[in-house]
Amino acid sequence: MISPVSPRGDGLELDTRIAQDAEGAPLATELAASEVAAQMDPVALTQWQLFSRRFKRHKFAIFSLVLLIVLTVICFSATWIAPFEKGKIDLLARNESPSSEHWFGTEEGGRDVLTDILYGGQLSLRIGLSVALVSTVVGTAFGALAGLYGKWVDQILMRATDLFLLVPLIAVLALALERFGKKPITVVVVLAGLFWMQIARVVRGLTLSLKEKEFVEGARAAGASGPRIILRHILPNCVGPIMVNLTLQIAVAIIAESTLSFLGFGVQRPDVSWGNMLADNKDNYDESIHTILFPGLAILLTVLAVNALGDGLRDAFDPHAKQRTD
């Protein structure tokens, strides 16, 4: 039998798996020992490296992430870059079209549209992120507790979830805001209180599956408490769906806040958001279309970017997702 090590002792090895002669007998081919080692011992990738590799293939999601970062930085730099002071009114420049002085024009009250968009973006983005964080935390807690403990705990929490799902969203939001005041903190609390149900059901389903796994059974046998099992074993394996839900909830919250403000139940002046900019100028759009166009574009671009980012995160976290990009 021929030894696979080169007789010259020059650090080369013989690989008999590559070529064959006319009769099917293997032909020895010399490869550097480092090449053989690289083929036989591939480097294992961590979960974060796998996620990063998949996410980088989703070019539209990367573009959306950059767009959101740029938009956020611009809005929260309004104090330094806005052309006018917040809420400044110029009665001599009402309903002006876009110009060199007012890039996005002015609205009926004499306020600069670009300035309002920058300051309104701060509030709209803050509300969207706050609602997403609060609702995700509440829904994750409900779902994990229901899935892990089961029995009467599961029944109570899931029936409460079903009850909230039956609530007519806009009507309840409008009544609550009328009762407790149309302030940003009230909008956040009310929206978060009605947006946690979806992630609760998702996390519950994942927990029901994960609690039967060997590592959870081992932790339970070792005496780990329920909260420890949830925090150390269940939630780390639910990061993907939770992050995707968190991202998409931002878009849903921005749309909900804009809808409420447009109907007159959301944030009111002197606070400014993209939604109440639309509400303030809805009766004047035929004469000054720019007062509706630019806030509407801000909402549209933000929501599209957030949804595209959510799609990219979903594909990256799911190892079985079919990549749509090269």
N, C-alpha and C positions, 0 to 999 in steps of 0.2 A: 504493500500500500504506500502511495506517495505521500510524503509529509507535506502539509500545507504551508510550511515555513520555508522561505527561500534558502537554499544551501549557501548563498553568498554571505548570509549574515548581515545584509545591508538594510534591515528594517522594513523589507517588503514581505508581503504575504501572498500566497497563491489563492485565488478565488476560482473554484471549479464550477460556480453556478451560472456563469455568464454566457459562455460560447460552447458549441458542440461541433464535432466534425461531421462529415457526410454520413457516417454510419450511426450517428447519435451518441458517440462517445464524448465525454466532456473534455474540453480543452482548457488547460490552466492559463489564467491571465493574471499578471502581476498588478497588484494595487498597493498603494502606500498603506501602511498599517493604520495611519490616522484616518484614511478614508473608510476602511473597513470598520473601524471603531465607530465612526460617525453613523454608518449605516446600521450597525448592530445595536447601538445604544443611543436612541434619540432622546433629546432633552425634553423632559416633561414641562408643560406650561401650566402656570397657576390659573385659577379661575379669572383673576383680574386680567391676566395677559390674554386669555381667550376672549373675554368680553371686549377688551380694547381692540383686538384684531378684527373682530366682527363689526364693531361700531365704526372703525375707520373705513370699512368697505361701503358704508352707507353715506355716500357723499352729500345727499340732500339733508340728512340729519346733522351732519357736521356744519354745513352752510347755515342751517336753521339755528344751531347752537351759537355760532358766531354772530348771527343777526340779533338774537335775543340778548347776547352780552353787550353788543354795541348799543342796542336800543335802551337797555337798562342803564348803562353808563351815561348815555346822553341825557336821559330823563332825570337821573339823580344828580346831574351836574347843572341842572337848570338855574340854580342860584348864580352860577358864574357865566353861563353861556346864553341864557334867555335874553332876547333883545330888549325886553321891558320888564318892569317889576310885576310880581304876581298880583293880579286883580286890578291893574292900572286901567282906568277908563279915560278914553279920549272922545268926548262927545262930538268933536269936529272931524273925527275919522271913523264914522259909523258905516258899516257895510261896504268898506273899501275892498276892491279886488286886489289880488296879490301884486305887490310892487317891490321896488328896491328897499323901501322903508319897512313895509310889512310883507314879509316873504310869503306868508300864507293868507294874507288879507286880514280884515277885521270883521267882527260880528256886530250884530245890531246894537249891543250895548256899548260899543267902542273899544272892546278888549281885543288885544292882538291874538290871533288864532294860534300862531306858532308858540307863543308863550304859554297859552292855556294847554296846548297839547303836551308840552314838556312837563308842566306841573301836574296836569291831569294824568299823565303816564305814571308819575310817582305813585299817585293814589290807586290807580287801577291795578298796577303791578303789585303793589303792597297788599291790596285786598285779595287779589288772585292767589298770591303765594301764601298769605296767612290762612285763607280758607282751605287751601290744599293741604297745608301742614296739619291744621287742627282736625279736619275731617279724616285725614289719613291715620293720624294717631288714634283717634277715637274708634274708627272702623277696624283698625288692626287689633286694638285691644279687645273689642267685642268679638271679633272673629276668632282670635287665638284662644280666648277663654271658652267660647262656645265649642270649638273643635276639640280642645284638649280635655275638658271636664265632661262634656256630653250630658246625657240624661236631662234632669230638670234645668240645669244651667243652660244647656243648649236650647231647650224648648223656650225658656223665658226670653233669652237674648234674641233668638231668631224670630219669635213672634213679635217682639218689639221692632225688629228690623222690618218685617213684613208690614207692620202697622205704619211705620214712617214712609214706606214705599207707596202706600195708598194715599198719602197726603197730597192734595193739589198744591203744587209747589208755589206758583206765582201768587195764588190767593192767600196762602198762609204767610208768605214773605211780606206781602203788602200789609196785611193786618198787623203782623208783629212789628214792622217798622213804624206803622202809624201809632202803635201803642207805646213803644219804647224809644221812639225818636229816630230820625233819619240821619244818624251819625255813622262814620266809617266803622267804629268798633261794633255798633249794633248790626250793621250789614255783615261783618265778618262772623259774628256769633250766630246770627240767624242762618246764614248760608251754610256754615260749617255744621250746624245742627241738622241740616236736611240733606247733606251730601256724603255722609259717612257710610251709607248702607251698602253700596256696591262693593267697596273694598272689604267690608265686613264679611260678606258672603264669599268673596274670593279667598280671603285668608282662612276662613272656616274650612272651606273645601281642601285647601292645602294642608291645614293642620290635621284634619281627619286622615289624610294619607300619610303624613310624616310621622304621626304618633305611633304607627304600626311598624316603623322601621327599627332595625336592630339597635342603632345608636341611641334612640329615645328609650327603648326598652331597657337598655343597659344603664342609662342615666337614672331611670325610675328605680331599677333594682339597686343602684348604688345609694339610693335615699335622696336623690335630688328633689327639691320641692317643685310645685307646679310653675310658679313664676320663674324659677331658674331654668327649667326645661324650656319654657317659652322664650326667654331671653337668650339662652346660650345654644339652643339646638333647633327650635322651630323657626324663629324669625330670621336667623342668618340664611336659612334655606328658602325664605320667601322674599328676599330682597328684590329680585327681578320684578315680579308682579307689583310689589308695593311701590317701587320707583316709577314704573310705567304709569300706575294709577295716580301717583302724586303729580307727575308731569301733566297728564291729561286733565286733572282736576283744576289746574291753574287756568287752562283755556275755558273750561266750563264756568268757573267762578267769574272770570272777566266778562263773559257773555251774560251771565245772570245779573251781575251788577249793572252792566250797561242797559239791559232790558228794564230792570227796576227803575233806574234813573231816567230812562226815556219815558217810562210811564208815570213818572213823578213820585215814585215811592222810595227812590234810592238817595244817594248823597245829594245834598242841597248846597247852594252857594252860602257862604263864601268858599267852601271846599269845592274843588273842581276835579272832575273825572271825565274820561272820554264819553261816558254815558250821559252825564248831564250836559255836556257840550252839545250832543245831539238833541237833547230835550229842549235846550234853550233856543235852538235855531230851527226846530222842525216846522214852524209856521212861516219861515222866511227862506226856505230852500230854493224856491223858484226864482227869487231875485239874487240870492247870494249862495250859489251852490257850493262854493268853497268852504262855507261854514259847516256843511255836512260832510263834504267829500273827504277832507283831511282827517278829522276824527274817525270817520268810518274806515278809512284806509289804515289808520293806526291800529284799530281793533282787528281788522281783517288780517294784516300782516302778522300781528302778535299771535293770534289764534292759530293761523296756518303754521307758523314757525313752531309753536308749542306742540301741535299735533304731529308735525313731521319729526320733531325730536322724540316724541313718545313712540312713534313707529320705529325709529332707529334703536331706541333703548329696548323695545320689545324684541326686535330681531336679534340684538346683541346678547340679551340675557337668555334667550331661548336657543339652546344648541341645535334644535331640530328645525329652526326656522329656515325657510328657503330664502337665500339671499337674492334680492332683486337688483343688486348692483354688482359690478365686476370687482 
